[in-house]
Amino acid sequence: MDTNWTRVATLREVGRRRKLRVDVGETPVALFQANDRIYAFHDLCVHQDRSLAKGTLLNGRVICPGHQWAFDLDTGYEEDQDQCQPTYAVKVEDDYVYVDLARRPDNTETATTSNEGAVREQVNS
């Protein structure tokens, strides 16, 4: 396994509430489960430093609890703003979630699900 990948959680931990805050070193990361995938964002909103893990998931976006900016899960962009929320590459292996802070997500990722709807595999190029 590439040494930049850090194991941060289990699928079960993320799946409990579909969101989870973790730390990768000194970097706060918000994990979200939606659309049969896991997404990783820098946890502190670029606008007000509010925790996105305390936000709401709605229609493929995470809504910041500060000023309600809605960041796209795939890109990190907020369509009405000039700022983009940093996102990180994620992979899932053997029911563990890994994050690589040095990589940006590849939006061509694929995911498959089990009968329970938990993410089973997420592949990054």
C-alpha positions as CSV (number, residue, x, y, z in Angstrom):
1,M,0.0,0.0,0.0
2,D,1.2,3.5,-0.9
3,T,2.7,5.1,2.2
4,N,0.6,8.4,1.8
5,W,-2.6,6.5,2.6
6,T,-3.7,6.8,6.3
7,R,-6.3,4.5,7.8
8,V,-8.8,6.8,9.5
9,A,-12.0,4.8,10.2
10,T,-14.0,1.8,9.5
11,L,-17.0,1.8,7.2
12,R,-19.2,1.1,10.2
13,E,-18.0,4.2,12.0
14,V,-18.7,6.4,9.0
15,G,-22.0,4.7,8.2
16,R,-23.5,5.3,11.7
17,R,-24.4,8.9,10.9
18,R,-23.1,9.1,7.3
19,K,-20.5,11.6,8.5
20,L,-17.5,11.5,10.8
21,R,-14.7,13.9,11.8
22,V,-11.2,12.4,12.0
23,D,-7.6,13.8,12.3
24,V,-4.9,12.9,9.9
25,G,-1.8,14.1,11.7
26,E,-2.8,17.7,12.5
27,T,-5.3,18.0,9.7
28,P,-9.0,17.8,10.6
29,V,-10.9,15.7,8.0
30,A,-14.6,15.4,7.5
31,L,-15.8,12.0,6.0
32,F,-19.2,11.7,4.4
33,Q,-21.0,8.7,3.1
34,A,-23.4,9.4,0.2
35,N,-24.2,8.0,-3.2
36,D,-22.6,4.7,-2.2
37,R,-19.2,6.4,-1.8
38,I,-17.1,8.0,0.9
39,Y,-15.9,11.6,0.5
40,A,-13.2,13.4,2.4
41,F,-13.1,17.2,2.9
42,H,-10.9,19.5,5.0
43,D,-13.2,19.7,8.0
44,L,-12.9,23.5,8.5
45,C,-15.0,25.5,6.1
46,V,-13.0,27.9,3.9
47,H,-15.5,30.6,4.7
48,Q,-15.8,30.6,8.5
49,D,-13.7,27.8,9.9
50,R,-16.8,25.9,11.0
51,S,-16.7,22.1,11.2
52,L,-18.3,20.6,8.1
53,A,-18.7,17.3,9.9
54,K,-21.4,19.2,11.9
55,G,-23.1,20.2,8.7
56,T,-25.9,18.5,6.8
57,L,-25.8,16.2,3.8
58,L,-28.4,17.1,1.2
59,N,-28.7,16.4,-2.5
60,G,-25.1,15.6,-3.1
61,R,-23.8,18.5,-1.1
62,V,-22.6,19.2,2.4
63,I,-24.2,22.3,3.9
64,C,-21.9,24.3,6.2
65,P,-23.5,25.0,9.6
66,G,-22.1,28.6,9.5
67,H,-23.6,30.5,6.5
68,Q,-25.2,27.5,4.8
69,W,-22.7,27.3,1.9
70,A,-23.4,24.1,0.0
71,F,-20.2,22.3,-1.2
72,D,-20.5,19.7,-3.9
73,L,-19.4,16.3,-2.6
74,D,-17.5,15.5,-5.9
75,T,-15.7,18.7,-6.4
76,G,-15.7,20.8,-3.2
77,Y,-17.1,23.8,-5.1
78,E,-19.9,26.0,-3.8
79,E,-21.7,27.2,-7.0
80,D,-22.4,30.8,-5.8
81,Q,-18.9,31.4,-4.4
82,D,-15.3,31.8,-5.6
83,Q,-13.8,29.6,-2.9
84,C,-13.4,25.8,-3.1
85,Q,-13.3,23.5,-0.1
86,P,-10.2,21.3,-0.2
87,T,-11.1,17.6,-0.8
88,Y,-8.9,14.5,-0.4
89,A,-8.6,11.2,-2.1
90,V,-10.3,8.2,-0.4
91,K,-10.1,4.5,-0.8
92,V,-11.7,1.6,1.0
93,E,-10.1,-1.7,1.5
94,D,-11.2,-4.5,3.8
95,D,-13.9,-2.3,5.4
96,Y,-11.3,0.4,6.4
97,V,-11.4,3.9,5.0
98,Y,-8.1,5.5,4.0
99,V,-7.3,9.1,3.1
100,D,-4.4,10.6,1.2
101,L,-3.9,14.3,2.0
102,A,-1.4,14.6,-0.9
103,R,-3.9,13.5,-3.5
104,R,-7.1,15.1,-4.8
105,P,-10.0,12.8,-5.6
106,D,-10.3,11.3,-9.1
107,N,-13.9,12.0,-10.0
108,T,-14.0,8.8,-12.1
109,E,-13.9,6.7,-8.9
110,T,-16.2,3.7,-8.8
111,A,-18.0,2.2,-5.9
112,T,-20.0,-0.9,-5.3
113,T,-22.3,-1.7,-2.4
114,S,-23.4,-4.7,-0.4
115,N,-27.0,-5.5,0.3
116,E,-26.9,-3.3,3.4
117,G,-25.9,-0.3,1.3
118,A,-22.5,0.2,2.9
119,V,-19.6,1.1,0.7
120,R,-17.6,-2.0,-0.1
121,E,-15.0,-0.8,-2.6
122,Q,-13.8,2.5,-3.8
123,V,-11.0,2.7,-6.3
124,N,-8.8,5.6,-7.1
125,S,-6.6,5.8,-10.2
